[in-house]
């Protein structure tokens, strides 16, 4: 039986999205925990820090890119 991946690297896909006027760039997706590591950015594109977001809080169009059916 194939071993399941612990995480899916997304930093090479350059997925960017906004939540409540905050800008994020997707870094890594954890399918077992249903969470996403995202880099928070300011308006200029400067890095503010890494945040772990619940998959339910991500916009629907980004969910389709991260976890296609």
HTML snippet that shows the backbone in 3Dmol.js (N, CA, C, O; Angstrom):
<script src="https://3Dmol.org/build/3Dmol-min.js"></script>
<div id="view" style="width:600px;height:400px;position:relative"></div>
<script>
const pdb = `
ATOM      1  N   UNK A   1       0.842  -1.171   0.000  1.00  0.00           N
ATOM      2  CA  UNK A   1       0.000   0.000   0.000  1.00  0.00           C
ATOM      3  C   UNK A   1       0.892   1.240   0.000  1.00  0.00           C
ATOM      4  O   UNK A   1       1.919   1.275   0.679  1.00  0.00           O
ATOM      5  N   UNK A   2       0.499   2.243  -0.756  1.00  0.00           N
ATOM      6  CA  UNK A   2       1.278   3.471  -0.870  1.00  0.00           C
ATOM      7  C   UNK A   2       1.178   4.297   0.408  1.00  0.00           C
ATOM      8  O   UNK A   2       0.140   4.342   1.068  1.00  0.00           O
ATOM      9  N   UNK A   3       2.282   4.940   0.732  1.00  0.00           N
ATOM     10  CA  UNK A   3       2.320   5.774   1.926  1.00  0.00           C
ATOM     11  C   UNK A   3       1.725   7.143   1.606  1.00  0.00           C
ATOM     12  O   UNK A   3       2.035   7.724   0.566  1.00  0.00           O
ATOM     13  N   UNK A   4       0.870   7.664   2.496  1.00  0.00           N
ATOM     14  CA  UNK A   4       0.234   8.955   2.262  1.00  0.00           C
ATOM     15  C   UNK A   4       1.213  10.087   2.543  1.00  0.00           C
ATOM     16  O   UNK A   4       2.067   9.980   3.422  1.00  0.00           O
ATOM     17  N   UNK A   5       1.079  11.166   1.790  1.00  0.00           N
ATOM     18  CA  UNK A   5       1.911  12.338   2.013  1.00  0.00           C
ATOM     19  C   UNK A   5       1.467  13.055   3.279  1.00  0.00           C
ATOM     20  O   UNK A   5       0.274  13.136   3.573  1.00  0.00           O
ATOM     21  N   UNK A   6       2.432  13.573   4.022  1.00  0.00           N
ATOM     22  CA  UNK A   6       2.114  14.319   5.224  1.00  0.00           C
ATOM     23  C   UNK A   6       1.765  15.765   4.896  1.00  0.00           C
ATOM     24  O   UNK A   6       0.990  16.398   5.613  1.00  0.00           O
ATOM     25  N   UNK A   7       2.343  16.293   3.803  1.00  0.00           N
ATOM     26  CA  UNK A   7       2.032  17.660   3.390  1.00  0.00           C
ATOM     27  C   UNK A   7       2.242  17.804   1.887  1.00  0.00           C
ATOM     28  O   UNK A   7       2.968  17.029   1.266  1.00  0.00           O
ATOM     29  N   UNK A   8       1.586  18.818   1.318  1.00  0.00           N
ATOM     30  CA  UNK A   8       1.707  19.113  -0.108  1.00  0.00           C
ATOM     31  C   UNK A   8       2.311  20.505  -0.234  1.00  0.00           C
ATOM     32  O   UNK A   8       1.756  21.476   0.280  1.00  0.00           O
ATOM     33  N   UNK A   9       3.442  20.602  -0.916  1.00  0.00           N
ATOM     34  CA  UNK A   9       4.139  21.874  -1.076  1.00  0.00           C
ATOM     35  C   UNK A   9       3.421  22.731  -2.121  1.00  0.00           C
ATOM     36  O   UNK A   9       3.169  22.266  -3.233  1.00  0.00           O
ATOM     37  N   UNK A  10       3.092  23.973  -1.773  1.00  0.00           N
ATOM     38  CA  UNK A  10       2.361  24.867  -2.671  1.00  0.00           C
ATOM     39  C   UNK A  10       3.126  26.141  -2.998  1.00  0.00           C
ATOM     40  O   UNK A  10       2.644  26.960  -3.782  1.00  0.00           O
ATOM     41  N   UNK A  11       4.301  26.326  -2.419  1.00  0.00           N
ATOM     42  CA  UNK A  11       5.029  27.579  -2.608  1.00  0.00           C
ATOM     43  C   UNK A  11       5.440  27.795  -4.065  1.00  0.00           C
ATOM     44  O   UNK A  11       5.552  28.939  -4.505  1.00  0.00           O
ATOM     45  N   UNK A  12       5.667  26.717  -4.819  1.00  0.00           N
ATOM     46  CA  UNK A  12       6.051  26.860  -6.221  1.00  0.00           C
ATOM     47  C   UNK A  12       4.878  27.257  -7.119  1.00  0.00           C
ATOM     48  O   UNK A  12       5.099  27.722  -8.238  1.00  0.00           O
ATOM     49  N   UNK A  13       3.632  27.083  -6.655  1.00  0.00           N
ATOM     50  CA  UNK A  13       2.450  27.445  -7.450  1.00  0.00           C
ATOM     51  C   UNK A  13       2.079  28.920  -7.332  1.00  0.00           C
ATOM     52  O   UNK A  13       1.278  29.418  -8.124  1.00  0.00           O
ATOM     53  N   UNK A  14       2.647  29.623  -6.357  1.00  0.00           N
ATOM     54  CA  UNK A  14       2.425  31.063  -6.156  1.00  0.00           C
ATOM     55  C   UNK A  14       0.938  31.403  -6.045  1.00  0.00           C
ATOM     56  O   UNK A  14       0.434  32.260  -6.771  1.00  0.00           O
ATOM     57  N   UNK A  15       0.248  30.732  -5.138  1.00  0.00           N
ATOM     58  CA  UNK A  15      -1.181  30.953  -4.907  1.00  0.00           C
ATOM     59  C   UNK A  15      -1.337  32.079  -3.894  1.00  0.00           C
ATOM     60  O   UNK A  15      -0.888  31.961  -2.754  1.00  0.00           O
ATOM     61  N   UNK A  16      -1.978  33.174  -4.312  1.00  0.00           N
ATOM     62  CA  UNK A  16      -2.200  34.317  -3.424  1.00  0.00           C
ATOM     63  C   UNK A  16      -3.692  34.553  -3.262  1.00  0.00           C
ATOM     64  O   UNK A  16      -4.463  34.365  -4.203  1.00  0.00           O
ATOM     65  N   UNK A  17      -4.103  34.971  -2.047  1.00  0.00           N
ATOM     66  CA  UNK A  17      -5.510  35.234  -1.772  1.00  0.00           C
ATOM     67  C   UNK A  17      -5.632  36.234  -0.636  1.00  0.00           C
ATOM     68  O   UNK A  17      -4.662  36.513   0.069  1.00  0.00           O
ATOM     69  N   UNK A  18      -6.846  36.776  -0.462  1.00  0.00           N
ATOM     70  CA  UNK A  18      -7.104  37.733   0.609  1.00  0.00           C
ATOM     71  C   UNK A  18      -8.247  37.232   1.487  1.00  0.00           C
ATOM     72  O   UNK A  18      -9.186  36.593   1.011  1.00  0.00           O
ATOM     73  N   UNK A  19      -8.147  37.535   2.767  1.00  0.00           N
ATOM     74  CA  UNK A  19      -9.208  37.261   3.734  1.00  0.00           C
ATOM     75  C   UNK A  19      -9.329  38.505   4.603  1.00  0.00           C
ATOM     76  O   UNK A  19      -8.381  38.876   5.295  1.00  0.00           O
ATOM     77  N   UNK A  20     -10.491  39.150   4.571  1.00  0.00           N
ATOM     78  CA  UNK A  20     -10.773  40.336   5.378  1.00  0.00           C
ATOM     79  C   UNK A  20      -9.670  41.394   5.259  1.00  0.00           C
ATOM     80  O   UNK A  20      -9.141  41.851   6.272  1.00  0.00           O
ATOM     81  N   UNK A  21      -9.330  41.777   4.051  1.00  0.00           N
ATOM     82  CA  UNK A  21      -8.330  42.807   3.739  1.00  0.00           C
ATOM     83  C   UNK A  21      -6.917  42.439   4.188  1.00  0.00           C
ATOM     84  O   UNK A  21      -6.067  43.315   4.345  1.00  0.00           O
ATOM     85  N   UNK A  22      -6.663  41.136   4.395  1.00  0.00           N
ATOM     86  CA  UNK A  22      -5.324  40.640   4.707  1.00  0.00           C
ATOM     87  C   UNK A  22      -4.871  39.776   3.536  1.00  0.00           C
ATOM     88  O   UNK A  22      -5.649  38.978   3.012  1.00  0.00           O
ATOM     89  N   UNK A  23      -3.620  39.934   3.126  1.00  0.00           N
ATOM     90  CA  UNK A  23      -3.081  39.237   1.967  1.00  0.00           C
ATOM     91  C   UNK A  23      -2.265  38.029   2.422  1.00  0.00           C
ATOM     92  O   UNK A  23      -1.508  38.107   3.390  1.00  0.00           O
ATOM     93  N   UNK A  24      -2.431  36.896   1.702  1.00  0.00           N
ATOM     94  CA  UNK A  24      -1.737  35.661   2.041  1.00  0.00           C
ATOM     95  C   UNK A  24      -1.176  35.003   0.785  1.00  0.00           C
ATOM     96  O   UNK A  24      -1.687  35.195  -0.318  1.00  0.00           O
ATOM     97  N   UNK A  25      -0.109  34.219   0.979  1.00  0.00           N
ATOM     98  CA  UNK A  25       0.459  33.380  -0.073  1.00  0.00           C
ATOM     99  C   UNK A  25       0.551  31.963   0.493  1.00  0.00           C
ATOM    100  O   UNK A  25       1.164  31.751   1.539  1.00  0.00           O
ATOM    101  N   UNK A  26      -0.054  30.999  -0.193  1.00  0.00           N
ATOM    102  CA  UNK A  26      -0.078  29.609   0.279  1.00  0.00           C
ATOM    103  C   UNK A  26       1.316  28.996   0.216  1.00  0.00           C
ATOM    104  O   UNK A  26       2.030  29.149  -0.775  1.00  0.00           O
ATOM    105  N   UNK A  27       1.693  28.303   1.283  1.00  0.00           N
ATOM    106  CA  UNK A  27       3.008  27.665   1.358  1.00  0.00           C
ATOM    107  C   UNK A  27       2.883  26.144   1.339  1.00  0.00           C
ATOM    108  O   UNK A  27       3.525  25.477   0.528  1.00  0.00           O
ATOM    109  N   UNK A  28       2.049  25.590   2.241  1.00  0.00           N
ATOM    110  CA  UNK A  28       1.970  24.144   2.412  1.00  0.00           C
ATOM    111  C   UNK A  28       0.569  23.752   2.861  1.00  0.00           C
ATOM    112  O   UNK A  28      -0.062  24.460   3.645  1.00  0.00           O
ATOM    113  N   UNK A  29       0.086  22.613   2.355  1.00  0.00           N
ATOM    114  CA  UNK A  29      -1.233  22.087   2.725  1.00  0.00           C
ATOM    115  C   UNK A  29      -1.048  20.755   3.438  1.00  0.00           C
ATOM    116  O   UNK A  29      -0.320  19.883   2.963  1.00  0.00           O
ATOM    117  N   UNK A  30      -1.715  20.603   4.591  1.00  0.00           N
ATOM    118  CA  UNK A  30      -1.671  19.368   5.373  1.00  0.00           C
ATOM    119  C   UNK A  30      -3.018  18.655   5.249  1.00  0.00           C
ATOM    120  O   UNK A  30      -3.976  19.046   5.916  1.00  0.00           O
ATOM    121  N   UNK A  31      -3.115  17.610   4.405  1.00  0.00           N
ATOM    122  CA  UNK A  31      -4.402  16.933   4.192  1.00  0.00           C
ATOM    123  C   UNK A  31      -4.943  16.225   5.434  1.00  0.00           C
ATOM    124  O   UNK A  31      -6.159  16.176   5.620  1.00  0.00           O
ATOM    125  N   UNK A  32      -4.085  15.682   6.280  1.00  0.00           N
ATOM    126  CA  UNK A  32      -4.568  14.968   7.461  1.00  0.00           C
ATOM    127  C   UNK A  32      -5.162  15.923   8.491  1.00  0.00           C
ATOM    128  O   UNK A  32      -6.127  15.576   9.172  1.00  0.00           O
ATOM    129  N   UNK A  33      -4.596  17.118   8.611  1.00  0.00           N
ATOM    130  CA  UNK A  33      -5.095  18.109   9.570  1.00  0.00           C
ATOM    131  C   UNK A  33      -6.081  19.080   8.926  1.00  0.00           C
ATOM    132  O   UNK A  33      -6.701  19.883   9.624  1.00  0.00           O
ATOM    133  N   UNK A  34      -6.232  19.017   7.605  1.00  0.00           N
ATOM    134  CA  UNK A  34      -7.091  19.939   6.849  1.00  0.00           C
ATOM    135  C   UNK A  34      -6.744  21.395   7.196  1.00  0.00           C
ATOM    136  O   UNK A  34      -7.617  22.192   7.540  1.00  0.00           O
ATOM    137  N   UNK A  35      -5.450  21.717   7.095  1.00  0.00           N
ATOM    138  CA  UNK A  35      -4.998  23.077   7.365  1.00  0.00           C
ATOM    139  C   UNK A  35      -3.983  23.503   6.315  1.00  0.00           C
ATOM    140  O   UNK A  35      -3.457  22.681   5.566  1.00  0.00           O
ATOM    141  N   UNK A  36      -3.720  24.803   6.277  1.00  0.00           N
ATOM    142  CA  UNK A  36      -2.852  25.390   5.263  1.00  0.00           C
ATOM    143  C   UNK A  36      -1.905  26.364   5.944  1.00  0.00           C
ATOM    144  O   UNK A  36      -2.345  27.232   6.698  1.00  0.00           O
ATOM    145  N   UNK A  37      -0.602  26.229   5.683  1.00  0.00           N
ATOM    146  CA  UNK A  37       0.364  27.229   6.123  1.00  0.00           C
ATOM    147  C   UNK A  37       0.387  28.321   5.068  1.00  0.00           C
ATOM    148  O   UNK A  37       0.506  28.038   3.876  1.00  0.00           O
ATOM    149  N   UNK A  38       0.272  29.575   5.510  1.00  0.00           N
ATOM    150  CA  UNK A  38       0.254  30.698   4.579  1.00  0.00           C
ATOM    151  C   UNK A  38       1.133  31.818   5.107  1.00  0.00           C
ATOM    152  O   UNK A  38       1.166  32.077   6.310  1.00  0.00           O
ATOM    153  N   UNK A  39       1.848  32.484   4.202  1.00  0.00           N
ATOM    154  CA  UNK A  39       2.663  33.641   4.546  1.00  0.00           C
ATOM    155  C   UNK A  39       1.777  34.872   4.472  1.00  0.00           C
ATOM    156  O   UNK A  39       1.159  35.130   3.439  1.00  0.00           O
ATOM    157  N   UNK A  40       1.707  35.632   5.552  1.00  0.00           N
ATOM    158  CA  UNK A  40       0.922  36.867   5.551  1.00  0.00           C
ATOM    159  C   UNK A  40       1.781  37.980   4.967  1.00  0.00           C
ATOM    160  O   UNK A  40       2.945  38.137   5.335  1.00  0.00           O
ATOM    161  N   UNK A  41       1.196  38.752   4.051  1.00  0.00           N
ATOM    162  CA  UNK A  41       1.900  39.836   3.369  1.00  0.00           C
ATOM    163  C   UNK A  41       1.179  41.154   3.616  1.00  0.00           C
ATOM    164  O   UNK A  41      -0.025  41.180   3.868  1.00  0.00           O
ATOM    165  N   UNK A  42       1.942  42.260   3.540  1.00  0.00           N
ATOM    166  CA  UNK A  42       1.289  43.568   3.606  1.00  0.00           C
ATOM    167  C   UNK A  42       0.999  44.046   2.187  1.00  0.00           C
ATOM    168  O   UNK A  42       1.228  43.309   1.228  1.00  0.00           O
ATOM    169  N   UNK A  43       0.497  45.275   2.043  1.00  0.00           N
ATOM    170  CA  UNK A  43       0.100  45.792   0.723  1.00  0.00           C
ATOM    171  C   UNK A  43       1.277  45.881  -0.245  1.00  0.00           C
ATOM    172  O   UNK A  43       1.090  45.759  -1.455  1.00  0.00           O
ATOM    173  N   UNK A  44       2.478  46.091   0.271  1.00  0.00           N
ATOM    174  CA  UNK A  44       3.671  46.219  -0.570  1.00  0.00           C
ATOM    175  C   UNK A  44       4.249  44.865  -0.974  1.00  0.00           C
ATOM    176  O   UNK A  44       5.098  44.790  -1.863  1.00  0.00           O
ATOM    177  N   UNK A  45       3.791  43.802  -0.325  1.00  0.00           N
ATOM    178  CA  UNK A  45       4.302  42.467  -0.608  1.00  0.00           C
ATOM    179  C   UNK A  45       5.361  42.020   0.377  1.00  0.00           C
ATOM    180  O   UNK A  45       5.960  40.960   0.196  1.00  0.00           O
ATOM    181  N   UNK A  46       5.606  42.812   1.426  1.00  0.00           N
ATOM    182  CA  UNK A  46       6.582  42.442   2.448  1.00  0.00           C
ATOM    183  C   UNK A  46       6.007  41.351   3.347  1.00  0.00           C
ATOM    184  O   UNK A  46       4.810  41.339   3.635  1.00  0.00           O
ATOM    185  N   UNK A  47       6.863  40.444   3.782  1.00  0.00           N
ATOM    186  CA  UNK A  47       6.437  39.312   4.611  1.00  0.00           C
ATOM    187  C   UNK A  47       6.205  39.762   6.051  1.00  0.00           C
ATOM    188  O   UNK A  47       7.026  40.474   6.629  1.00  0.00           O
ATOM    189  N   UNK A  48       5.078  39.339   6.623  1.00  0.00           N
ATOM    190  CA  UNK A  48       4.753  39.651   8.013  1.00  0.00           C
ATOM    191  C   UNK A  48       4.893  38.435   8.922  1.00  0.00           C
ATOM    192  O   UNK A  48       5.153  38.590  10.116  1.00  0.00           O
ATOM    193  N   UNK A  49       4.728  37.237   8.387  1.00  0.00           N
ATOM    194  CA  UNK A  49       4.854  36.025   9.190  1.00  0.00           C
ATOM    195  C   UNK A  49       4.073  34.873   8.596  1.00  0.00           C
ATOM    196  O   UNK A  49       3.314  35.047   7.644  1.00  0.00           O
ATOM    197  N   UNK A  50       4.266  33.684   9.170  1.00  0.00           N
ATOM    198  CA  UNK A  50       3.586  32.475   8.702  1.00  0.00           C
ATOM    199  C   UNK A  50       2.436  32.157   9.649  1.00  0.00           C
ATOM    200  O   UNK A  50       2.593  32.186  10.869  1.00  0.00           O
ATOM    201  N   UNK A  51       1.271  31.851   9.067  1.00  0.00           N
ATOM    202  CA  UNK A  51       0.066  31.550   9.830  1.00  0.00           C
ATOM    203  C   UNK A  51      -0.481  30.205   9.367  1.00  0.00           C
ATOM    204  O   UNK A  51      -0.449  29.892   8.177  1.00  0.00           O
ATOM    205  N   UNK A  52      -0.982  29.411  10.311  1.00  0.00           N
ATOM    206  CA  UNK A  52      -1.639  28.156   9.980  1.00  0.00           C
ATOM    207  C   UNK A  52      -3.141  28.413   9.967  1.00  0.00           C
ATOM    208  O   UNK A  52      -3.730  28.719  11.004  1.00  0.00           O
ATOM    209  N   UNK A  53      -3.765  28.289   8.787  1.00  0.00           N
ATOM    210  CA  UNK A  53      -5.195  28.550   8.621  1.00  0.00           C
ATOM    211  C   UNK A  53      -5.971  27.243   8.499  1.00  0.00           C
ATOM    212  O   UNK A  53      -5.503  26.289   7.878  1.00  0.00           O
ATOM    213  N   UNK A  54      -7.143  27.208   9.088  1.00  0.00           N
ATOM    214  CA  UNK A  54      -8.035  26.064   8.909  1.00  0.00           C
ATOM    215  C   UNK A  54      -8.543  26.064   7.469  1.00  0.00           C
ATOM    216  O   UNK A  54      -8.805  27.121   6.896  1.00  0.00           O
ATOM    217  N   UNK A  55      -8.677  24.885   6.896  1.00  0.00           N
ATOM    218  CA  UNK A  55      -9.097  24.772   5.498  1.00  0.00           C
ATOM    219  C   UNK A  55     -10.474  25.388   5.274  1.00  0.00           C
ATOM    220  O   UNK A  55     -10.754  25.883   4.182  1.00  0.00           O
ATOM    221  N   UNK A  56     -11.327  25.368   6.273  1.00  0.00           N
ATOM    222  CA  UNK A  56     -12.680  25.924   6.159  1.00  0.00           C
ATOM    223  C   UNK A  56     -12.673  27.446   6.014  1.00  0.00           C
ATOM    224  O   UNK A  56     -13.651  28.013   5.527  1.00  0.00           O
ATOM    225  N   UNK A  57     -11.609  28.111   6.417  1.00  0.00           N
ATOM    226  CA  UNK A  57     -11.543  29.571   6.374  1.00  0.00           C
ATOM    227  C   UNK A  57     -10.942  30.113   5.081  1.00  0.00           C
ATOM    228  O   UNK A  57     -10.837  31.327   4.907  1.00  0.00           O
ATOM    229  N   UNK A  58     -10.552  29.230   4.186  1.00  0.00           N
ATOM    230  CA  UNK A  58      -9.931  29.632   2.923  1.00  0.00           C
ATOM    231  C   UNK A  58     -11.020  29.876   1.884  1.00  0.00           C
ATOM    232  O   UNK A  58     -12.020  29.158   1.870  1.00  0.00           O
ATOM    233  N   UNK A  59     -10.849  30.890   0.997  1.00  0.00           N
ATOM    234  CA  UNK A  59     -11.847  31.137  -0.055  1.00  0.00           C
ATOM    235  C   UNK A  59     -12.066  29.908  -0.939  1.00  0.00           C
ATOM    236  O   UNK A  59     -11.152  29.115  -1.164  1.00  0.00           O
ATOM    237  N   UNK A  60     -13.295  29.770  -1.434  1.00  0.00           N
ATOM    238  CA  UNK A  60     -13.710  28.580  -2.187  1.00  0.00           C
ATOM    239  C   UNK A  60     -12.877  28.363  -3.453  1.00  0.00           C
ATOM    240  O   UNK A  60     -12.542  27.222  -3.771  1.00  0.00           O
ATOM    241  N   UNK A  61     -12.537  29.426  -4.181  1.00  0.00           N
ATOM    242  CA  UNK A  61     -11.753  29.260  -5.407  1.00  0.00           C
ATOM    243  C   UNK A  61     -10.334  28.767  -5.109  1.00  0.00           C
ATOM    244  O   UNK A  61      -9.745  28.065  -5.930  1.00  0.00           O
ATOM    245  N   UNK A  62      -9.788  29.117  -3.964  1.00  0.00           N
ATOM    246  CA  UNK A  62      -8.459  28.640  -3.570  1.00  0.00           C
ATOM    247  C   UNK A  62      -8.528  27.170  -3.148  1.00  0.00           C
ATOM    248  O   UNK A  62      -7.598  26.408  -3.410  1.00  0.00           O
ATOM    249  N   UNK A  63      -9.610  26.774  -2.505  1.00  0.00           N
ATOM    250  CA  UNK A  63      -9.791  25.371  -2.108  1.00  0.00           C
ATOM    251  C   UNK A  63      -9.757  24.452  -3.322  1.00  0.00           C
ATOM    252  O   UNK A  63      -9.199  23.357  -3.257  1.00  0.00           O
ATOM    253  N   UNK A  64     -10.346  24.890  -4.422  1.00  0.00           N
ATOM    254  CA  UNK A  64     -10.379  24.071  -5.640  1.00  0.00           C
ATOM    255  C   UNK A  64      -8.983  23.877  -6.215  1.00  0.00           C
ATOM    256  O   UNK A  64      -8.694  22.829  -6.791  1.00  0.00           O
ATOM    257  N   UNK A  65      -8.112  24.876  -6.066  1.00  0.00           N
ATOM    258  CA  UNK A  65      -6.737  24.777  -6.561  1.00  0.00           C
ATOM    259  C   UNK A  65      -5.915  23.863  -5.652  1.00  0.00           C
ATOM    260  O   UNK A  65      -5.157  23.016  -6.126  1.00  0.00           O
ATOM    261  N   UNK A  66      -6.075  24.047  -4.344  1.00  0.00           N
ATOM    262  CA  UNK A  66      -5.285  23.300  -3.364  1.00  0.00           C
ATOM    263  C   UNK A  66      -5.681  21.833  -3.326  1.00  0.00           C
ATOM    264  O   UNK A  66      -4.814  20.959  -3.304  1.00  0.00           O
ATOM    265  N   UNK A  67      -6.980  21.553  -3.318  1.00  0.00           N
ATOM    266  CA  UNK A  67      -7.473  20.180  -3.186  1.00  0.00           C
ATOM    267  C   UNK A  67      -8.451  19.861  -4.316  1.00  0.00           C
ATOM    268  O   UNK A  67      -9.663  19.866  -4.096  1.00  0.00           O
ATOM    269  N   UNK A  68      -7.947  19.584  -5.525  1.00  0.00           N
ATOM    270  CA  UNK A  68      -8.857  19.249  -6.629  1.00  0.00           C
ATOM    271  C   UNK A  68      -9.477  17.871  -6.424  1.00  0.00           C
ATOM    272  O   UNK A  68      -8.869  16.989  -5.818  1.00  0.00           O
ATOM    273  N   UNK A  69     -10.700  17.696  -6.938  1.00  0.00           N
ATOM    274  CA  UNK A  69     -11.403  16.409  -6.785  1.00  0.00           C
ATOM    275  C   UNK A  69     -11.002  15.446  -7.861  1.00  0.00           C
ATOM    276  O   UNK A  69     -11.490  14.317  -7.892  1.00  0.00           O
TER     277      UNK A  69
END
`;
const viewer = $3Dmol.createViewer("view");
viewer.addModel(pdb, "pdb");
viewer.setStyle({}, {cartoon: {color: "spectrum"}});
viewer.zoomTo();
viewer.render();
</script>
